[in-house]
């Protein structure tokens, strides 16, 4: 999990709590009743929003929290992970069409770091890039598209790597009616641990890639 993502999520939770004190907002159950009345169109629309939003740099923590608020932890997490993975693959495919020169202009030297990681460890590199604050999520998807990583490995690593942070965001979204609840506090604590573990793991991978270059 990236530190900017954690900051965005905390700010979102705080802003929602303040807004809830000032405006008579519907609670989670009220919003879910609206979603239920929308029928099958609601999850399909949300999946599309997650996929397109991820590809065009919408904050993933915001979408993950919205998933928990609108659909609950289980269903919301599944929709968000599927949507985020689809969005990552969209960016991946676009990058392959645009070519290396264009993506190099966006990422600069960071592309070389990402490329070394993917050359050595496809799935593991994708997993850690979901956690490591070296390259933002969407930019790492574009970077992957101009490396040698296979689309299958990229999709698998992305889906697996998104599960922990997405579930935590959905838990917070599901608990927005009671932000002081134990599960909200535990989710935030675990989020911090994941961020720290991602930095440690990522630095080791980057160091190994640098030695091999």
N, C-alpha and C positions, 0 to 999 in steps of 0.2 A: 504494500500500500504506500502511495507517495504522500509525503508530508503536505504538499499543496492540496491534495484531495481531502486529507483529514481536516485541514483548516477550513476548506469550503464547507464540509459537512457540519463542523461545529458552529460556524457562522449561520448556516441554514437553520440548525436546531434552535439557536438562540433567537434568531429573527422570527421564527415561527412562534416561539414561546411568547415573545413580546407582542407580536401581532394578535395572538389569541387573547391576550389581556385587553386589547384595545378594540377588537372587532369580534362580533359574534360569529365565529367560524364554525362550520359543521365539523363534528368529531369524526374519528376514523370509521365508526359504524355507519354514520350518515353518508359519508363519501362512498363506502362500499355498497350501500344500498343503491346509490345512483349507478355505480358500475354494474351491479347485478341487473338492473333494469335495462341497461344498454345491451345485454346479451353477449353473444360471441364476438360482436364487433369491438368491444372494449379491450380484451387482451390482444386482438390482432392490431388494433390501432396503437396500443402502448408498445407492442413489440416493434412496430415500424418506427415509432418515435425514438425508441432506444437505439435502433440500428442507424437511422439517419442522424440522430443527435450525436452519437458517438463518432461518426465519420466526419462531422462538421464542428467538432470541438465543444459540444455542450458538456457541462461538468457531469461526469459519471456519478459522483456521490449524490448529487441532487436527484438524478434519475433513479438511482438505487433506493434512496429514501422514499421517493414517490411510489415506487413499486410496493414497498412494505405498507405504506399508508393506504394505497388503493386496493391491493389484492391480498394483503397478509404476508407473513414471512415466507411460507413454503411456495405458494403459487407466484408471489411477487418476485422472489429470488430466482425461480426458474425462468420467468419471463425476462427478467433483467439480464441474466447471464446469457440467455439465447440472443437477446437483442444486442448486447454489447459485443458478443462474439461475431454476430453478423456484421455489425458496424466495423469491427476490426478487419474482417475479411474484405469489406468494401474498400476500405482505405488501402489494404494490401494489394488488391487488384488494380486500383487506380494508380498506385505508385509504379507497379510493373508496366503499366501502359505509358506513364509519363516519362519513365526512365531515370537512370541514376543521376544524371547531371542536375535535373530539376530538384530532386530530393536532397542532393548534396548541398544545394544552395540554401535549403531550409535548415538543415541540421549541422552543416559544417563538419568539424572534427568528430562530433558525437556519432556520426554515421560510421566512422571507422571502428569506434569502440563497439557499437552494436553489431557490425559485420563480423568482427572477430569473435564475439560471443556466439553468434548464430553458426559460424563456421565450425566451432568446436562442439557446441551443445545446443541442438535445435530446440527440443521441447523444454529442457531446463532453462535455456536462455529466455524463452518466451515466458516461462513461469516467473522468473525473477524480474523481468521487465514489467510485470504487473505490480511488483512491489517496490522496485528500486527507483528513487527519484533522480535518475540520470537523464532520462528522456521522458517527457510527458506521454501519457497513454496514447493519444492519437498520433503524435509524431513517431512514436515507436512502431506503430502499425504501418505507417508510410515507409519507415526505414526498413522494416522487415521485407517489404515488397521488392526492394532492390538488392536483397542479399540472396544467398544460396539456400536459405531455409525452405523446406517444402511446405506447401500450403497446408497439408494434412498435419504436420508437426506444429505449425503455427496455430492452427485452429484448436488442436488438442491442448497445447500449452496455455493458450488464451483462456479457453473454457475452464480448465482446472484452476488456473491462477486467479480467475475472477471470483470463484466461489466464496472464499473466506470474506473478502471485503464486501461483496455484494450482499451476503447473508447478514453481515453486521449492519450495513446500511438499511436493509429491510427491517431488521429488528428495531432499529431506532425509529424508522418510519411508522412501524406498527405501534410503537410506544409513545408517539408524540402527544397523546392525550395525558400521559403520565411520565413526564421526562425525568422525574426523580425516582422512578421505580428501580429496583435492583437490576433488572435485566438491561435497562438503558445504561446504567453506570457500568455494568459488566461489559456490555458491548463496546462502549467507549474505551474502557481499559484494554480490552483485547485488541481493539483497533491500534492503540498505541504500541502494544507489544509486536503486532504484525509489522508496523512501520519500522520499528527498530530492528527486527529480524530481517526484514527485506534489505535494509541498508547494509547490515553485516554480511549477509549472503551475497548481495550484489557486489560489494567491494572485493570479496574473495574471487568471484568470477571474473571481474574486470582485471584484477591483478594477475590471475592465471592467463587470461587472454593476452595481456600486455607482455608477459614473459615469453609467450609462444610466438609473438610477432617478430 
